[in-house]
Structure formats: C-alpha cells, structure tokens
Amino acid sequence: MVLVMVLVGLVVGRGVESQTLCNMSMGELVACRPYVSRPPARGKPASLCCSGLKKADWGCLCTYRNNNMLSYYGVDPNLALQLPSKCGLPAPPPC
C-alpha cells in the first residue's frame, strides 16, 4: 500500500489522466492523495481512489516501496497502509 502512495506522489505533478501506473489511472492515484498526506482527509476515501485500489497491480506497486519520492510528495507510509481497510478492501499481499 505504501507503494500506491509513492505512485500518488509521483503523479501529482504530472496531471495526465490517460496515463496509468500499476493498473491505476492518474486520476485514481490523485484521488487517494488526500488520505495519505498530513493532515489526512477524514472519512472513507473517494470512490475513485477505492476503485483504483481494487484493481491495482500490487507487485508493481511493491517496486516503489523504497522510492525517495514518498517523502518528497508528503506521503505518509503509515496512512497509505490504512487505505485498503478504509475502502473496505482486503489487505494487499505483502511486498
């Protein structure tokens, strides 16, 4: 899940909707960002975020786990790990 947030951080500045990363559209990744940055948004994440997480390629996301861009974009890995459960999704496989 931390990887999803790395990806969110990586795409925030790009703004290109037609691109995908790890089977998530840029729009889906950006929709998750408020829930993984401090202070985090409250409540259930946006449906666009959750639908992206549901179909995400977790193996691909795991490749971003140690990427320095997480902190650069203000992504909190602990908040990122909470996203699947906040969306009512099963926990992703471990990286």
N, C-alpha and C positions, 0 to 999 in steps of 0.2 A: 504494500500500500504506500509505503514511503516513496516507492518508485513512481506511483501515479502523481504524487505531489511534486516530484522532481520534474516530471513532464509538464505539469501545470506551470511550474516556474519557467521552464524553457520556452513555452509557447505564449506566455502572457504578452511578451513584447512583439510577437510576430503578427497576430491578428489575422491569419489566413485560415478562413473557415474550411476550405476544400482540402486542406492537408489533414492527415491522420498520423497518430503516433501510438504505437502499440494497440491498434484497433480502436482507439478513441479519437473522435474528431477534436479539433482545436476548440470548438465551442463547448464540448463536453468537459474538456480539461479546464478551460477557463471558468466554467460553471462551478467546478469544485474548489477553486482557489479561495473563496471567502471562508471556507470551512477548515482550511489548513494553514491559515495565516493568523497571527496575533494582532488584535484580539479576534478570536474566531466568531463567525456568524452563529447565531443560536438557532435551534430547531433542526428539523430534518433538511438535509441538503436538497438543492433544486433537483427536480425530476430529471433534467438533462444530465446533471452530474451522475446521479444514480444509474440512469440507463447506460451511460458510458462505462461505469464501473462494472456493470453486469456483464458486459461483453468484452472487457479488457483482456488483452493478452498478458497474463501475469508473468510468463517467462521473459517477455520483452521488457516489462516494467522492472523486473528484478535487475536488469542490466544497468539501470540508472541508480541503483541503491546508494552507491558511494560517490555520486556525482557532486562536485562542489557547488553546482548551481542551486541546490536546495536552499542554502543559507543566503545566497545572493538574492534570490527572489522572495525571501522572507517566509519560506515554507517550513513549518514546524513538523518534523517527522512523527512526533507523538500524536499530533492532531490527525495527520494523514492515516495513521494506523487505525483510527477510530471511524473513518469514513464508511467502510463496508457495513459495520453494525448500525450506524446511523441511518443507512439506506435500507436496512432490513435485509441485507445480503449476508451469505455465509462468509466466513473469514477466508481470505485468499490463501493459496498454498504457500508454505514458507519458501523464502528465497534460498 
